[in-house]
C-alpha cells in the first residue's frame, strides 16, 4: 500500500490549531484563572506545533501561540487604549515567535528540539521582562505557578527558574506523547530534584515579630485620577484607619492615595497624617504623589513615626510606561492625542529600594515594581526584613492586573524568604508568607483593614544571592547546544517538505 500524503492545507490547519490551543492553555494558567497544570499542556502543544518545521513556520505558529496566550490575559488594556492593546498583543506574540524560531527542529531528532525549547522560553520571558520600556512582565509563565508546588523553585532560581521548570515539564509531556518514556521520565525527575532542592534551600530566619495593619479605604473600581477627588480618596483611608483597634507596630497605606501639589509637608493632608500617627501611636507608611511642576511629579512612600515626625522616604524607580510617563511623548501624542495620556511624567527615584522605619528596615516596591525581581531583591540585600508593596489598581478594568500582582507578591516572597504586605485602595490588599501562601486578602472595592502578626526576617535565599542571570545564561546555553547538535546530526540528504505529512501505513 503506498504512503498517503495529506494536503498541505490540512497540515497547516493542524499546526495552527495546536498553536492556538497552546496559547489558550497558557492564558488559562495565569491569574485570574490560575489553572496552573494548563501551562505544561500549553508548552507541550507548542512543541507539537513546531515539530519538524522550518524557521519561518516556527516563527508564525509561535507568534500565534504568543498572541493567543497574552491577549486574553491582558484584556484590561482594551479599556485604556484599544489600539495600544492590539499593538501590545502583536508585540508580545513576536517575542514568542522569535523564541520558536530559535528552536532547531530537524525531522526525526526530537531530542534536539526538546533541549532548546525550555531555554528559548527562558530567553523569551527574560527579554519581555526587560524590554521595551524596562520590561512588561504581565501574564508570565512564572505567575502561573505562584500558587502551585513548582512555584517554590523561585527560592533557588528566581521567577525565571520557574519558567525553565515549566518548559522542561511541558517538553516531558510532549516526549510522553511520542512514547519516549525514558526521556519524559528523566525530565520529570530532573524537575523533581530541583523542586526538592528548593524545598530545603535556605530561606532566612525570623528575628522577631511585627504586628501590622494594611488599610484599604475602598471605593469604586475603574476610577482614575482625572475624574476623582483626591481629598475624597484620602478621607476614605483616614476613616478606614479608625478600624485599627488594636496596638500595632506598623500601619501601611496604599500607593498615591495622597495627592498634593508642592511639598507634602505644606499640605493639610500632612497635618492629618501627623495626628493619625500620634493617635495610633505607631509607625505609619503612606503612599503619596507631589506635583513638582507642569511636566513632572514624584511618586513615593514616606514614614511617620509615633510622634508624627516625618522620616525616611523612597521614590519609585521603575515607572509604568504610558501610566506614569509617556515614552517618545511628542511622537505618541501626535498619533494618539494627549487626552488619553498622563500629562506629567514621574521623576525617577535614585535611592536603594529600602525604607528605614522605627519598626525596622523594609524592602520597598511601589506598585509596578513588585513585578520585577531586581527591585525587591535590592531592598532585601540592603537589609529589608519584610517587603512592603503599596499599590493602586483602582483604575483598571476587570481584576486581571490585581490578581497577577498578588501572584507576583507570592513569587517575590518565595524568592526572598520575606513576608510581603500589599496594600491597595480598592483591592486587592494581601498578606503573604515567605512560602508564598496568602493568609489574608481583601475583596474589590470593600473598606477593610487587614491586621496580622508577621515575622521580621534576615538571611538570604539562593535566589537573592545569585539573582536571575545564571538561569538566563543556562537558557542561552541550551539553545546554543541544540543548534550545535542539529548541525552535527542533520541528514545530508535533506528533510521532508514542511507542508507534507507522510503517514506510515504500518
N, C-alpha and C positions, 0 to 999 in steps of 0.2 A: 504494500500500500504506500503510495507516495506521500511525502511530507505535505502538510496542509499549511498554506501561507495565508494569514488573515489580512484583510485590507488594512492599509496604513491608518485610515481614519479610526478604526477600532482600537488600534494600539494607542494612538494619541488620546482618544477619549478615555481609555483605561488609565493612562498616566496622569491626565489632568484630573480625573476623578479621585485617584489616590492622593494627589497633592491637595485637592480641595478638602477631602475628608481629613487628611492630616492636619491642615490648618484649623479646621473646626475642632478637632480634638485638642490641639494646643490652646485654642481660645477657651475651650471649656475647662481646661485645667487651672487657669488663673482665676483669682478672685474677681468678681464676687461669686462666681460659680464654684470654683475650687475643687473640681473633680480631678484630684491630682494623678490618679493612675492613667488618665487620658493623655497626659504628657508623654508617657512612654509609647503609647499606641501612636500618637502623632509623629514621633521620631521614626518609629518603625515604618509607618506609611510613607514618610518622606524618603526613607531608604529604598522602599519598593518602587517609588515613583521615578527615581533617578537611576535605577539599576540598569547598567549597560547602555546608558545614553551618552550622546556627545555633550561637550561643554555647553553649547548653545541650548540644547534641550534641557540639560540640568538646570541652567540658569532660569529658563522660562517656567519650568514646573516648580522650582523652588521659590521663584518670585510669587507665583500664585499662592503657594502654601503660606508664605510670609504675609501676604496681604490679607488672606482669609483668617489667619491667626490674629493679626494685630488690629484690623479694622473693627471687628465686633468688640474686642477687648478695650478699645479706646473710643467707643461710640460717643462718650461725653463730649468729645471735641466738636462734634457736629453743632452742638448748641452754641458754642463760642464762635466758630467760623467754619462753615460748610466747605469752602474752597481749601482752607488750611487742613481740614480733616482728610480730604481726598489726597492732597499733596503728601501729607504725613503718611497715609496708608501706602501710597506708591513708594515713598522713600524707605519705609520700614520693610516693604516687600523686597526692595533692591538689596538690602543687607543680606537677607536670607537667600536671594538669588545668587549673589556673589559667593556666599558660603557653599551653595550647592555646586556651583561651577568649579570650586576649589577641590571638590571631592573626585579623585580619579575613579573611573568605573569601567575597567577593562572587562569585557564579557567573559564569563566563566571563572573569574577570580574575585569573588565577593569579599574575601578577607581584606583585600586592598581598600575597598570602599568602607568596610567596617572599621578599619584602622583610622581612616581620615574623618569620617562623619562626626564623631564626638568632638574632635579637635576643631573642625570647621564650625560647629555650633558654638564652641567656646569663643573662637575668634569673632564670630558674628555678634554675639551678645556683648563681648568686651568692646567692640567697635561702636555699636549703637549706644552703649552706656557712656561713651566718651565723646562722640562726635555726631552731629554738629552741635554748636552752642553749648559745649560742655557735656553733652550727652542727654539722652531721653530714655531713662531706664524704667519704662512703663510696660506692664503686661509681660514681665520677664519669665523665662523658664524657671529661674530660681524661686520666684514668688509662688509658683505652682506647688512647690514642695515645702513652703514655710510651715504648714500645719501637718506635714507628713513626716514619717520617720526619716526619709532621706534628707530633710532639711538640716539635720544635725551635722551633716558633712561640712556645713558652713563654719563649724568650730575649728576645722583644720585647713580648709581650702577657700574660705570666704564664700560669698554667694556664687562666684564664678566656678568654684569647685562643685557646687550643687548642679550647675549647668552641665559640667563634664559628666557627673554621675548619671544624670538624666539621659544624656546622649548614649552612654555605654549601655544602660538598661534597654533603651529603645533599639539599639543595634542587636542586643541579645534576643529581643523578641523577633526581629527580622531573621536572625540566624535560625531561631527555632522554627519559624515558618518554612524555612528551607530544609528543616530536619537536620541541621548541623548542630546536633545536641552537645557535642563536645565544646564547640566554640561558645554556644549560648551559655552552657554551664560555667565555663571558665570566666566569662564576662560577669555573670551574676555573682560568682564567688569573689571576684576582684572587688566589686562594689560593696559586697557584704563585709569584706575585710576593711575597706575604707570606712564604712559606717561603724564597724566595731572600734576602730582606732579613734574615730571622732567621739564615740560614746565614753571612752575612758581618758580622753585627752584633757590636759589642764584647762580649767575654766575659771580660775581665780578663786578667791576665798573671801568669806564675809569678815568684815572688821567692825561691824556694829549695825544696829537697826536704825531705821528712819521712818517716822510717821509722816505721810504725805496726803495732800488733798488736791485733786485736779478739778478745776472749776470749769463747767460748761454752762454758759448763760442761756443757751437755747435760741430759738427764733427760726424763722422760715429758711429752708434750704433754697438754693438757686437765687440768692440775692448777691448783689455786687456793690462795691464801694460807691460807684457813681450814683446809685439810687437808694442809698442807705444813710440814715443819720448816724454819724459816728458816736455822738453822745448817747443815743438810744442803745447802741451796742454796748458801750461802756457801762451804762446803768444796769443792763441785764446782768453783767458779770459782777458788778458791785453788789446787787441784790442777791445773786446766787451765792456769793461768798458768805452771806449771813447763814447759809446752811452748814457751814463748817462749825459744828457744835462741840467737837472735842479738841483738846490741845494737840496741835501738830507741829512738826519741825519745819515743814515746807509747804507753801501753797503755790501751785503753778497755774498761771493764766495762759490762755491761747495766744497765738501769734496775732499781732496788729489789731487787737480789739481796742486799743487806744490809738487814736489818730489825731495828731495835732500839727499845727503849723508853727515852725520855730521850735526852740528847745522845750522838752517835756517839763523841765523844772519851772517854766514860766506859765504853766497851764493850770486850770482848775482841776484837771484830772490828777495832776501831781499831788495837789493838796488832799484830794480824796484818798489817794493811794497811801500817803503818809498816815492818815487817820486809820485806814484799814489795817495796815501793818501793826500799828500800835494797838488797835482794838483786839486783833487776833493774837498779838504778842508772838509773832512768828516771822520767819523769813519768807518774803513774797517775791516771786519771779514773775515778771509781766512781759507781754509782747506789745511793742509799740512801733509806730512809724512817725517820723518827724519830717515835715516839709522843709527842705533846705532852700530851694528857690523854684523858679518856674519850670526848671528842667530836671531837678533831682530831689530825691527823698531818701531817707535811711530807714531800714527795717532791722530792728534789734530786740534783744531781750536784756532786761536790766533787773538789778537786785535791790530790794528794800529790806533793811534789817528790822528787827523788832522795835527799834526806836524810831523808825520812819526815815532813817538816813539812806540816801541813795548810794549804792555801792558799785560793784563791777558791772560791766556792760559788754555784750558780744553783738557785733554787727554781722548780719548774714553775708556769707561769702558766695555761695552758689545760688545764683538768681534764676528765677523761672523765665525762660525765653518767651517773649510776647505777653507775659503776665506782669513781670517786674522790670523788664526792659525790652526794647524793640531792636533786634539786630538789623543793621542796614536800614535804619529808620527812614531816611529820605526815599529810598527805593521802595520799601514796603508801603509807605504812606501814599506814594504815587499810584500804587496798584490797588491797595485795599482801602485807602482813605484813612483818615485819622480818627473818625468817630468811634470805631470798634477797638482802638488800640489805647494802651495806657499812655497818658500824656507826659508822664515823667519817668525817668529811669532811676532804679535803685542804685545807691552808691555801694560799691563792693567793699566789704569788710576786709581788714588786713590782719586781725589778731587770730591766734590759735583758737580752735573750737572748744574752749573750756571756759567755764564760768565759776569764779571763786565766790562762795557764799558762806555765811555763818553756819549753815547746815553741812558744809563740805564742798569739795570741788565736783563739778558735774561736766560731763561731755555734753555739748550743746549743739543740736541740729535743728535749725528752724525750718519747719515745713518741708519743702522740696529737698532739703539736704539729707533727710533721713533715707532717701532712695540711694544714696551714694555711700559705699563702703568707706571711702577715704575720709569723709568728714567726721563720722563717728569714731573711726579708728584714731584719728589725730587727737580728738578730745580725750580718749582713754589713755593714749600714750602720754599725754600731759597731766595725767593723774585723775581723770574723771572717775568717780566712784559709782555713778549711775548715769543714765542718759536721759536728758530732757528734750522733748520734741514738741514745743509749742507750734501749733499749726492752724491753718484756716482753710477749710474746704467748702465754705458756705456758698461759694459762687458756682460750684459745679453741678451740672445736671446728673441725675442718677446717683448711684453710690459706688461707681467703679473706682474712682480715684481714692476715695476714703477707704474702701476695702483693701485696695492694693497698698495703701500706705500702712495699714495695720500689718499686712504681710511683710512689708519692708521693716517695720519695727521689730517683728519677730526674728527676721534674719539678722538685724543688727544686734539684737540681744544675744543670739546664739554665737555670732562672730566674736563678740567682745566679752561674753561672760558677765554682762551687766543687766540690771533691771532697766527697762525703758518705760518712761512716763510720757504718754502722748495726750496733749490737751488741745481740743478743738472747740470753737464757739458753738457750732451746731452739730457736731459729731463727725467721725467717731472719736471719742476720747477713750484711752485704754491704758491698762497696766499690764506689762509683760515681764515674765520671769526670765532669768538667764538661760533657761532651757527653751525659751520661745513660747511658753504657754501664756495665753491671755487669761488672767484671773479676774479681770473686771473690764467691762466695756459699756459705753452708753449707747443709746439709740439716736437716730437722727432727729434733730430739732428739739429734743427734750432739755429742760433745765435740770441739771443734776450735778452733784459733787461726788466724785469717787474718792473715798478715804481708804488707804491701805497702809500696812506696815511692810516696808521693803528692807533689803539689806544694802548697806554701803559695802562695796567690794573693791578689792585690789588684786593685783596679779594679772598676767596677760595670757590669753589663749594663743595657740599656734597661729591662728589666722591673723591675730593682731600683730604678732611678731614678724611674720613673713609677708603679709599682705597678699593681694590677688595676683601679682605679676608672675610668680612661679607657675601657677596653673595656666595663665595665658601663654607663657613660654612653652609649656608642655603641649598645649593645644596646637601651637605652631609646629612643634617638632613632629607631632602625629601626622599632620598634613604633609610635611616635607618627606617624612619616611614613607608615606603611602605613595607619593609620586615617584620616589626612587624605586620602590618595589614595582610600581606599574610599568616603568620604563624597562626594568630588567626582565619582566615576565610577559610583556606584550608579545603576542604571536606575530612573527614577521609576515604571515600570510594575510593579516588584516582581520577584521571583525565583521559580523553581520551588519547589514544596514539597520540603522536605529529605527526605521519606520516599519520594519518587518519583524513579526514574531513567528518563529518556526516551531510548530508543535511536534514533538517526537511522538509518533504513533504508539510507541511502547508505553 
